[in-house]
Amino acid sequence: MADAPRPTASHRAEYYALRAVIGTLHALPWDVACRFGSKLGTVGYSPLGIRRHVVERQIAAAFPELSEQEVRALARRAYAHLGRSSIETALLPSIGQNGVLDMVESADGFELVEDAISRGHGAVLVTGHLGNWELAGAYVAARGVPMDVIVRTQANPLFDAYINETRATLGMTVVRDHEAARRTPRSLREGRAVAFVSDQGVMGLASTFVPFFGRPAKTPRGAAVFAMKYDTPTLFVTALRQPSGRYRVSVERVPIIRTGDREADVDAIVANYTAILERWVRTAPEQYFWHHRRWRRQPEGTPPELRDPSL
């Protein structure tokens, strides 16, 4: 395995600033710390305007029926949600698995996970950057499910090590995406759940283009490939914040297509879990991570009206 990149001075400054903030927040009551996170998020929207045009243009493309004022209001709420959920994630190790369980007020369909694991063939879990995806993984692990999470390496190696240590503390086994092809088959044979966050098509990952809010979006195929090859139950998991401030976890089956055309079937499965994600995003659009340019990469021949709206 290649050595981890050496952190730069900028990486160190970012990391120690983050740790200082987290250390301060540990001294605050949970609700106060989370409200601070929401305020911090809205500062990112205004006055700082971090990726503001990307967020607003993508929301407008996904929800063309909204007025400019409604788009801006939704964008502001998305920043507040991201700030709050980021603080929640940073503080999860301090509350441990019992605290994680207390953060969830209901878990619909979780018996699907338990049933899949009880059969001894593992399960493929799929989610997106919606709600609090880190909490979703931590909750599954806190319920006693042995689980791997497939992760991308972060640009800042110090932050990368910190977030993965946080995941391990909460009971998840971290697997780098470049190790997934080797590790996932063994994990499924051992009856483990393997979790994928499958809504960001990046260079180096096997992906396909499927519709997301009516536009072709490059989407990772990994979860679908393993589901097909190993005939593994495939489940979509979300954790959405409720008015109470706690979360609702929802689990549902991803339809598996088998026509005999393996490549077409894999693409159909990717389209299915992307459609499920879109349905959930429509129920809580302020909880989606609009900051990522979801339609940045598109197939040749995409009509102008369906091209990347963030440009």
C-alpha positions as CSV (number, residue, x, y, z in Angstrom):
1,M,0.0,0.0,0.0
2,A,1.3,3.5,-0.8
3,D,2.4,5.6,2.0
4,A,0.0,8.3,3.1
5,P,0.8,11.8,1.8
6,R,2.7,14.0,4.2
7,P,0.5,16.8,5.6
8,T,1.4,20.3,4.4
9,A,1.5,23.4,6.6
10,S,-2.0,24.3,5.4
11,H,-3.3,20.8,6.3
12,R,-1.9,21.2,9.8
13,A,-3.4,24.6,10.2
14,E,-6.8,23.3,9.1
15,Y,-6.7,20.3,11.3
16,Y,-5.6,22.0,14.5
17,A,-8.2,24.7,14.0
18,L,-10.8,22.0,13.6
19,R,-9.6,20.2,16.7
20,A,-9.7,23.4,18.7
21,V,-13.3,24.1,17.6
22,I,-14.3,20.5,18.5
23,G,-12.6,20.7,21.9
24,T,-14.5,23.9,22.6
25,L,-17.8,22.3,21.5
26,H,-17.3,19.3,23.8
27,A,-17.6,21.7,26.7
28,L,-21.1,22.9,25.6
29,P,-24.4,21.3,26.0
30,W,-25.4,19.2,22.9
31,D,-28.2,21.5,21.8
32,V,-26.1,24.6,22.2
33,A,-23.3,23.0,20.1
34,C,-25.7,21.9,17.4
35,R,-27.3,25.4,17.2
36,F,-23.8,26.8,16.9
37,G,-23.2,24.4,14.0
38,S,-26.4,25.7,12.2
39,K,-25.2,29.3,12.7
40,L,-21.8,28.4,11.4
41,G,-23.4,26.8,8.3
42,T,-25.5,29.9,7.5
43,V,-22.3,32.1,7.7
44,G,-20.9,29.8,5.0
45,Y,-23.9,30.9,2.9
46,S,-23.8,34.5,3.8
47,P,-21.6,36.5,4.1
48,L,-18.9,34.1,3.1
49,G,-20.8,32.7,0.1
50,I,-18.8,29.4,-0.1
51,R,-20.0,27.6,-3.2
52,R,-23.2,29.5,-3.0
53,H,-23.7,29.7,-6.8
54,V,-23.2,26.0,-7.1
55,V,-25.8,25.3,-4.4
56,E,-28.4,27.7,-5.7
57,R,-28.1,26.8,-9.3
58,Q,-28.4,23.1,-8.6
59,I,-31.4,23.6,-6.4
60,A,-33.0,25.7,-9.1
61,A,-32.3,23.0,-11.7
62,A,-33.8,20.2,-9.4
63,F,-36.8,22.3,-8.5
64,P,-37.6,24.6,-11.4
65,E,-41.0,25.4,-9.9
66,L,-39.3,27.4,-7.1
67,S,-39.0,31.2,-7.3
68,E,-35.6,32.8,-6.8
69,Q,-36.5,33.8,-3.3
70,E,-37.6,30.2,-2.5
71,V,-34.3,28.8,-3.9
72,R,-32.3,31.2,-1.7
73,A,-34.3,30.3,1.4
74,L,-33.8,26.5,0.7
75,A,-30.1,27.1,0.0
76,R,-29.8,28.9,3.4
77,R,-31.5,25.9,5.2
78,A,-29.2,23.5,3.4
79,Y,-26.1,25.4,4.7
80,A,-27.6,25.4,8.2
81,H,-28.2,21.7,8.0
82,L,-24.7,20.9,6.8
83,G,-23.2,23.0,9.6
84,R,-25.3,21.2,12.3
85,S,-24.8,17.7,10.9
86,S,-21.1,18.3,10.7
87,I,-21.0,19.3,14.4
88,E,-23.1,16.3,15.3
89,T,-20.7,14.0,13.4
90,A,-17.7,15.5,15.1
91,L,-19.2,15.0,18.5
92,L,-20.5,11.4,17.9
93,P,-17.5,9.8,19.6
94,S,-18.2,11.7,22.8
95,I,-21.6,10.2,23.2
96,G,-20.7,6.7,22.1
97,Q,-23.0,4.0,20.7
98,N,-25.7,4.5,23.4
99,G,-25.8,8.2,22.5
100,V,-26.1,7.3,18.8
101,L,-29.1,5.1,19.5
102,D,-30.7,7.9,21.5
103,M,-30.3,10.2,18.6
104,V,-32.7,8.1,16.5
105,E,-36.4,8.4,17.4
106,S,-37.6,5.7,14.9
107,A,-36.1,3.1,12.6
108,D,-38.5,1.9,9.9
109,G,-37.6,-1.3,8.1
110,F,-34.5,-2.1,10.1
111,E,-35.7,-5.7,10.3
112,L,-34.6,-5.9,6.7
113,V,-31.0,-5.4,7.8
114,E,-31.3,-7.9,10.7
115,D,-32.9,-10.5,8.5
116,A,-30.2,-10.2,5.8
117,I,-27.4,-10.5,8.3
118,S,-29.1,-13.4,10.1
119,R,-29.0,-15.4,6.8
120,G,-25.2,-15.3,6.8
121,H,-24.6,-13.9,3.4
122,G,-24.1,-10.3,4.3
123,A,-25.8,-7.2,2.9
124,V,-25.0,-4.3,0.6
125,L,-26.1,-1.0,2.2
126,V,-26.4,2.1,-0.1
127,T,-27.0,5.7,0.9
128,G,-26.3,9.2,-0.4
129,H,-25.2,12.5,1.0
130,L,-28.5,13.2,2.6
131,G,-29.5,13.8,6.2
132,N,-26.7,12.6,8.4
133,W,-25.1,9.7,6.5
134,E,-22.3,9.3,9.1
135,L,-25.0,8.9,11.8
136,A,-26.8,6.3,9.6
137,G,-23.6,4.1,9.5
138,A,-23.0,4.6,13.2
139,Y,-26.6,3.6,14.0
140,V,-26.3,0.4,12.0
141,A,-23.1,-0.5,13.9
142,A,-24.6,0.5,17.2
143,R,-27.5,-2.0,16.6
144,G,-24.8,-4.7,16.6
145,V,-24.5,-5.2,12.8
146,P,-20.9,-6.0,11.8
147,M,-20.2,-3.5,9.1
148,D,-17.6,-2.2,6.6
149,V,-17.8,1.3,5.2
150,I,-16.2,2.1,1.8
151,V,-14.6,5.5,2.0
152,R,-12.6,7.9,-0.2
153,T,-9.4,9.3,1.0
154,Q,-9.7,13.0,2.0
155,A,-7.3,15.6,0.6
156,N,-6.1,16.5,4.1
157,P,-4.4,13.4,5.5
158,L,-4.7,14.6,9.1
159,F,-8.5,15.1,8.7
160,D,-8.7,11.8,6.9
161,A,-7.1,9.9,9.8
162,Y,-9.3,11.7,12.3
163,I,-12.6,11.0,10.6
164,N,-11.7,7.3,10.0
165,E,-10.6,7.0,13.7
166,T,-14.1,8.4,14.5
167,R,-15.8,5.8,12.4
168,A,-13.7,3.0,14.0
169,T,-14.5,4.3,17.5
170,L,-18.2,4.0,16.6
171,G,-17.9,0.3,15.5
172,M,-17.4,0.6,11.8
173,T,-14.5,-1.0,9.9
174,V,-13.0,1.4,7.4
175,V,-12.2,0.1,3.9
176,R,-10.5,2.4,1.3
177,D,-12.3,2.5,-2.0
178,H,-9.2,1.1,-3.8
179,E,-9.4,-1.9,-1.5
180,A,-13.1,-2.6,-1.9
181,A,-12.7,-5.1,-4.8
182,R,-10.5,-7.2,-2.6
183,R,-12.1,-6.8,0.8
184,T,-15.8,-6.7,0.0
185,P,-16.2,-10.4,-1.3
186,R,-14.6,-11.6,1.9
187,S,-16.7,-9.4,4.1
188,L,-19.9,-10.6,2.4
189,R,-18.9,-14.2,2.8
190,E,-18.3,-13.5,6.5
191,G,-21.9,-12.2,6.8
192,R,-21.0,-8.5,7.2
193,A,-22.8,-5.5,5.9
194,V,-20.9,-3.4,3.5
195,A,-21.9,0.3,3.1
196,F,-21.5,2.5,0.1
197,V,-22.2,6.2,-0.3
198,S,-23.2,6.2,-3.9
199,D,-24.0,9.6,-5.2
200,Q,-20.7,11.2,-6.3
201,G,-19.2,10.1,-9.6
202,V,-15.5,10.8,-9.3
203,M,-12.4,10.0,-11.4
204,G,-11.0,6.5,-10.8
205,L,-14.3,4.9,-9.7
206,A,-16.4,2.6,-12.1
207,S,-19.5,4.7,-12.7
208,T,-22.4,5.0,-15.1
209,F,-24.8,7.8,-16.0
210,V,-28.3,7.5,-14.7
211,P,-31.1,10.1,-14.3
212,F,-31.1,12.3,-11.1
213,F,-33.7,15.0,-11.1
214,G,-34.0,14.5,-14.9
215,R,-30.3,15.1,-15.7
216,P,-27.7,12.4,-16.4
217,A,-25.5,12.1,-13.3
218,K,-22.3,10.0,-13.1
219,T,-22.9,7.5,-10.3
220,P,-20.7,4.8,-8.8
221,R,-21.6,1.2,-9.8
222,G,-19.7,-0.6,-7.0
223,A,-22.7,-1.4,-4.8
224,A,-24.6,-2.7,-7.8
225,V,-21.7,-4.8,-9.1
226,F,-21.3,-6.6,-5.7
227,A,-25.1,-7.0,-5.3
228,M,-25.3,-8.8,-8.7
229,K,-22.1,-10.9,-8.4
230,Y,-22.8,-12.2,-5.0
231,D,-26.6,-12.2,-5.0
232,T,-26.6,-10.1,-1.8
233,P,-29.6,-8.4,-0.3
234,T,-29.3,-4.7,-1.2
235,L,-30.8,-2.1,1.0
236,F,-31.1,1.7,0.9
237,V,-30.6,3.5,4.2
238,T,-31.4,7.1,5.2
239,A,-31.2,9.1,8.4
240,L,-33.3,12.3,8.2
241,R,-33.5,14.9,10.9
242,Q,-37.0,15.3,12.3
243,P,-38.6,18.4,13.9
244,S,-37.7,17.0,17.3
245,G,-34.0,17.3,16.4
246,R,-33.6,13.6,16.5
247,Y,-33.5,11.3,13.4
248,R,-35.7,8.9,11.6
249,V,-33.7,6.0,10.0
250,S,-35.4,4.3,7.1
251,V,-34.4,1.1,5.3
252,E,-35.9,-0.3,2.1
253,R,-35.0,-2.8,-0.5
254,V,-33.3,-1.8,-3.7
255,P,-34.9,-3.7,-6.7
256,I,-32.4,-6.1,-8.3
257,I,-32.8,-6.6,-12.0
258,R,-31.8,-9.9,-13.7
259,T,-32.3,-10.1,-17.4
260,G,-29.2,-12.0,-18.3
261,D,-27.4,-8.8,-19.6
262,R,-25.1,-8.2,-16.7
263,E,-23.9,-4.7,-17.7
264,A,-27.4,-3.5,-18.4
265,D,-28.7,-5.1,-15.1
266,V,-25.9,-3.4,-13.1
267,D,-26.8,0.0,-14.6
268,A,-30.5,-0.7,-13.9
269,I,-29.7,-1.3,-10.2
270,V,-27.7,2.0,-10.1
271,A,-30.7,3.8,-11.6
272,N,-32.9,2.2,-8.9
273,Y,-30.9,3.3,-5.9
274,T,-30.5,6.7,-7.4
275,A,-34.3,7.0,-7.9
276,I,-34.8,6.0,-4.3
277,L,-32.3,8.7,-3.2
278,E,-34.1,11.3,-5.4
279,R,-37.4,10.4,-3.8
280,W,-36.0,11.0,-0.3
281,V,-34.3,14.2,-1.3
282,R,-37.6,15.5,-2.5
283,T,-39.0,14.9,1.0
284,A,-36.2,16.9,2.7
285,P,-34.3,18.9,0.1
286,E,-32.7,21.1,2.7
287,Q,-30.9,18.0,4.0
288,Y,-29.1,17.2,0.8
289,F,-25.4,18.0,0.1
290,W,-26.0,20.4,-2.8
291,H,-22.4,21.7,-2.4
292,H,-21.0,18.9,-4.6
293,R,-21.4,19.5,-8.4
294,R,-23.6,16.5,-9.0
295,W,-23.8,17.0,-12.7
296,R,-20.3,18.1,-13.4
297,R,-19.4,15.0,-15.5
298,Q,-21.9,14.2,-18.3
299,P,-22.0,11.9,-21.3
300,E,-21.2,13.2,-24.8
301,G,-24.2,14.5,-26.6
302,T,-26.0,15.7,-23.5
303,P,-28.5,18.4,-24.7
304,P,-27.7,21.9,-23.6
305,E,-30.8,22.2,-21.3
306,L,-29.6,19.1,-19.4
307,R,-25.9,20.1,-18.9
308,D,-24.3,21.0,-15.6
309,P,-26.4,23.8,-14.2
310,S,-23.7,24.9,-11.7
311,L,-21.6,26.5,-14.5
